[in-house]
Amino acid sequence: MADKLKKYRWETVTFILWLAGVITVSLFHEPWFDEIQAWQIAKTTTWHELFFEIPHSECHPLLWHLILRPFAMAGLPFEPAIKTINILITSVGCAIFMFRTSLPKPLKLILPFSFMIFYQTAVVNRCYSLLFVEFILLALYRKDRDEKPLPFIISIAFLCMTHVLGIMIGGLICLIWVIGIIGEYRSGKSKGNILKDKRTKYLACLFVFAVLIMIMIFPSTENTNFSSTKANLPTFNFRNILACLQIFLGIPFETTFDPTMNKSGFAVNLLFFALINAFMYYFGKKRKCRAEYFVPYLTFSLFYTFVWYSPHTLQVLFFYMTYIITAFYDENDPILRTLIGKLKNVRLQKMTGATVFGLFILMPASAAASCVTDICHPYFEARPIADFIKDNGLEDLRIFSEWEIEPDAKDKKKANEDDTINADIDLDFDVYTDIDVRRNICAITLEPYFDHHVISNNYTPEKEIYYMSFKISNEKDRRDCYEKFSKGAFPDIIIGNLYPLETIFGKEEVEKHHFKLVYRTYYNMPWKFDTFSTGYQTIWMREDLLEQYGVKEVRGDYNTVGVD
């Protein structure tokens, strides 16, 4: 025991520091929509909805929801529960990575503190923590998969149960494996009937399992999350081609060392695209894993560029690169050190080594930058709004919150491409075509913070639900929605900009009520040293209620709710 402690003393100290850091930052982290959506699905859906409706709307498998479900249905408080679950899962992955892999010690001690693992996986509570563990397990089982295929197959099955990209990458790993098995039999290395090979049997079972999951998650035609009737491909003009090329070339650098959100420029992206892929090609050639790396990597890159551009999914590629390096690393043949050693000039060797070390240090530095931002600024608006409502005893008032604007309407109405906060506040939207009455973000994101429904204008015509269904709003939905709420009382509080207010209650009724801005919260979603999204949300309260509840007006820049 003493020998093991001595052998792993650096790993032990580092793991304790890692865990303490993650817990500290998590205490400050305000969960955003995707984190709350998963909890609400786990808590409020029936088993039938969970298995037969949610996968078609979320377009993802169910494993994360199934893990959250017993804790959510038991009534445990949202933030402590989801954060504890996520940290425990990520901790398992980090412990396996630090104590069970044969990677160089500096790499084992640095990578857990990288932005993708420390912040995006351990602090932000999503299913990516499961993917991290699954890819690390794949790396451990990769060496013996031909002799003991079942652990490797089971790990890929869990990959398929976690994320749609897990199905894609897991499927490509298996495809390359199948080609290798066929090659063994054709070359005579393996003899007998290939159909009786236990690998073939397990892979066939996995294929059937994966197909069933793909059927389960295939998007319906009324889904706004992913469309099954048309691809989300860009219009091909010169400007879009350059933009797609910038995204494609930037993927390796942004996934690893880039301290920004793909803002390093075309030349830098091209340089690191060449360097990283050249290293991976050389590594793959030496370790005989070129196809196993480049086929999934290139497929992911094309999918990311042309179909689903979402920076959060770069975590999946980061985990996959970690899998490749971990599974095929040979401590007796350190490739990077060998490559640097081939440089004839000693000074150049030292400079190259220092540069590589500096690049790897950018990973925890980027995580630290995001952590500081998360601690100093709200990550998302839900918790600050909930705290304001609770602190002022407003939860029993009639509260309306804004419905989302249709993305196409925003694109058409914006006069320029300025990314300023709430750039659409002065735009004139058509309430019968441009308002998505099924998307009321606050109605969903405030739910876990209260023991009753605080938002009064949540509209879900089929049945009352408090998670996003991603169903398309049509004109009938909008008219029915406005008619439904016109029969109720006028709101006491409005969160955000409620464009259809006059349509619902009539101009005369609206002009009777004067609203004052009483709260504004800013949020900042960090991405390394950069920002993924920023914005603010406002709360407006009827002027005649301010004194009764002891709420004071704050200075505002605009008032689109009432008439002063």
ZIMO-V572559 format. One record per residue. N is the residue number from 1. RES is the residue in one letter. PHI is phi as a letter, one per 30 degrees, with the letter a starting at -180 (* if undefined). Layout:
N,RES,PHI
N,RES,PHI
//
This chain:
1,M,*
2,A,d
3,D,d
4,K,d
5,L,d
6,K,d
7,K,d
8,Y,c
9,R,d
10,W,d
11,E,d
12,T,d
13,V,d
14,T,d
15,F,d
16,I,d
17,L,d
18,W,d
19,L,d
20,A,d
21,G,d
22,V,d
23,I,d
24,T,d
25,V,d
26,S,d
27,L,d
28,F,d
29,H,d
30,E,c
31,P,e
32,W,c
33,F,e
34,D,d
35,E,d
36,I,d
37,Q,e
38,A,d
39,W,d
40,Q,d
41,I,d
42,A,d
43,K,d
44,T,c
45,T,d
46,T,d
47,W,d
48,H,d
49,E,d
50,L,d
51,F,c
52,F,c
53,E,c
54,I,e
55,P,e
56,H,d
57,S,d
58,E,d
59,C,i
60,H,b
61,P,d
62,L,c
63,L,e
64,W,d
65,H,d
66,L,d
67,I,d
68,L,d
69,R,e
70,P,d
71,F,d
72,A,d
73,M,d
74,A,d
75,G,i
76,L,d
77,P,d
78,F,e
79,E,d
80,P,e
81,A,d
82,I,d
83,K,d
84,T,d
85,I,e
86,N,d
87,I,d
88,L,d
89,I,d
90,T,d
91,S,d
92,V,d
93,G,d
94,C,d
95,A,d
96,I,d
97,F,d
98,M,d
99,F,c
100,R,c
101,T,c
102,S,c
103,L,d
104,P,e
105,K,e
106,P,e
107,L,d
108,K,d
109,L,d
110,I,d
111,L,e
112,P,d
113,F,c
114,S,d
115,F,e
116,M,d
117,I,c
118,F,d
119,Y,c
120,Q,d
121,T,c
122,A,d
123,V,c
124,V,d
125,N,c
126,R,b
127,C,d
128,Y,d
129,S,d
130,L,d
131,L,e
132,F,e
133,V,d
134,E,d
135,F,d
136,I,d
137,L,d
138,L,e
139,A,d
140,L,d
141,Y,d
142,R,d
143,K,d
144,D,c
145,R,d
146,D,d
147,E,d
148,K,b
149,P,d
150,L,d
151,P,e
152,F,d
153,I,d
154,I,d
155,S,d
156,I,d
157,A,d
158,F,d
159,L,e
160,C,d
161,M,d
162,T,c
163,H,a
164,V,d
165,L,d
166,G,d
167,I,d
168,M,d
169,I,d
170,G,e
171,G,d
172,L,d
173,I,e
174,C,d
175,L,d
176,I,d
177,W,d
178,V,d
179,I,d
180,G,d
181,I,d
182,I,d
183,G,d
184,E,d
185,Y,d
186,R,d
187,S,d
188,G,i
189,K,d
190,S,c
191,K,b
192,G,j
193,N,c
194,I,d
195,L,d
196,K,c
197,D,d
198,K,d
199,R,d
200,T,d
201,K,d
202,Y,d
203,L,d
204,A,d
205,C,d
206,L,d
207,F,d
208,V,d
209,F,d
210,A,d
211,V,d
212,L,d
213,I,d
214,M,d
215,I,d
216,M,d
217,I,c
218,F,d
219,P,d
220,S,d
221,T,d
222,E,c
223,N,d
224,T,c
225,N,d
226,F,b
227,S,c
228,S,c
229,T,c
230,K,a
231,A,d
232,N,d
233,L,d
234,P,d
235,T,d
236,F,d
237,N,b
238,F,e
239,R,d
240,N,d
241,I,d
242,L,d
243,A,d
244,C,d
245,L,d
246,Q,d
247,I,d
248,F,d
249,L,d
250,G,d
251,I,e
252,P,d
253,F,d
254,E,d
255,T,d
256,T,c
257,F,c
258,D,e
259,P,d
260,T,c
261,M,c
262,N,h
263,K,c
264,S,d
265,G,j
266,F,d
267,A,d
268,V,d
269,N,d
270,L,d
271,L,d
272,F,d
273,F,e
274,A,d
275,L,d
276,I,d
277,N,d
278,A,d
279,F,d
280,M,d
281,Y,d
282,Y,d
283,F,d
284,G,d
285,K,d
286,K,d
287,R,c
288,K,h
289,C,b
290,R,e
291,A,d
292,E,d
293,Y,d
294,F,d
295,V,d
296,P,d
297,Y,d
298,L,d
299,T,d
300,F,e
301,S,d
302,L,d
303,F,d
304,Y,d
305,T,d
306,F,c
307,V,c
308,W,b
309,Y,d
310,S,b
311,P,e
312,H,d
313,T,d
314,L,d
315,Q,e
316,V,d
317,L,d
318,F,d
319,F,d
320,Y,d
321,M,d
322,T,d
323,Y,e
324,I,d
325,I,d
326,T,d
327,A,d
328,F,c
329,Y,d
330,D,b
331,E,d
332,N,d
333,D,b
334,P,d
335,I,d
336,L,d
337,R,d
338,T,d
339,L,d
340,I,d
341,G,d
342,K,d
343,L,d
344,K,d
345,N,d
346,V,d
347,R,d
348,L,d
349,Q,d
350,K,d
351,M,d
352,T,d
353,G,d
354,A,d
355,T,d
356,V,d
357,F,d
358,G,d
359,L,d
360,F,d
361,I,d
362,L,e
363,M,d
364,P,d
365,A,d
366,S,d
367,A,d
368,A,d
369,A,d
370,S,d
371,C,d
372,V,d
373,T,d
374,D,d
375,I,d
376,C,d
377,H,b
378,P,d
379,Y,d
380,F,b
381,E,d
382,A,d
383,R,d
384,P,e
385,I,d
386,A,d
387,D,d
388,F,d
389,I,d
390,K,d
391,D,d
392,N,c
393,G,i
394,L,c
395,E,d
396,D,c
397,L,d
398,R,d
399,I,c
400,F,c
401,S,b
402,E,d
403,W,d
404,E,d
405,I,d
406,E,e
407,P,e
408,D,d
409,A,d
410,K,d
411,D,d
412,K,d
413,K,d
414,K,d
415,A,d
416,N,b
417,E,c
418,D,d
419,D,c
420,T,d
421,I,d
422,N,h
423,A,d
424,D,c
425,I,d
426,D,c
427,L,d
428,D,c
429,F,c
430,D,d
431,V,d
432,Y,c
433,T,b
434,D,c
435,I,c
436,D,c
437,V,d
438,R,d
439,R,c
440,N,c
441,I,e
442,C,d
443,A,d
444,I,c
445,T,d
446,L,d
447,E,e
448,P,d
449,Y,c
450,F,b
451,D,c
452,H,a
453,H,d
454,V,c
455,I,c
456,S,c
457,N,c
458,N,d
459,Y,c
460,T,b
461,P,d
462,E,d
463,K,a
464,E,d
465,I,b
466,Y,b
467,Y,b
468,M,d
469,S,d
470,F,h
471,K,d
472,I,d
473,S,d
474,N,c
475,E,d
476,K,d
477,D,e
478,R,d
479,R,d
480,D,d
481,C,d
482,Y,d
483,E,d
484,K,e
485,F,d
486,S,d
487,K,d
488,G,c
489,A,d
490,F,d
491,P,d
492,D,d
493,I,b
494,I,b
495,I,c
496,G,i
497,N,c
498,L,c
499,Y,e
500,P,d
501,L,e
502,E,d
503,T,d
504,I,d
505,F,c
506,G,j
507,K,d
508,E,d
509,E,d
510,V,d
511,E,d
512,K,d
513,H,c
514,H,c
515,F,c
516,K,b
517,L,d
518,V,c
519,Y,a
520,R,b
521,T,c
522,Y,c
523,Y,b
524,N,b
525,M,c
526,P,d
527,W,b
528,K,i
529,F,d
530,D,c
531,T,b
532,F,d
533,S,a
534,T,b
535,G,l
536,Y,b
537,Q,b
538,T,b
539,I,b
540,W,c
541,M,b
542,R,d
543,E,e
544,D,d
545,L,c
546,L,e
547,E,d
548,Q,d
549,Y,c
550,G,i
551,V,c
552,K,c
553,E,d
554,V,c
555,R,d
556,G,b
557,D,c
558,Y,a
559,N,b
560,T,c
561,V,c
562,G,b
563,V,c
564,D,d
//
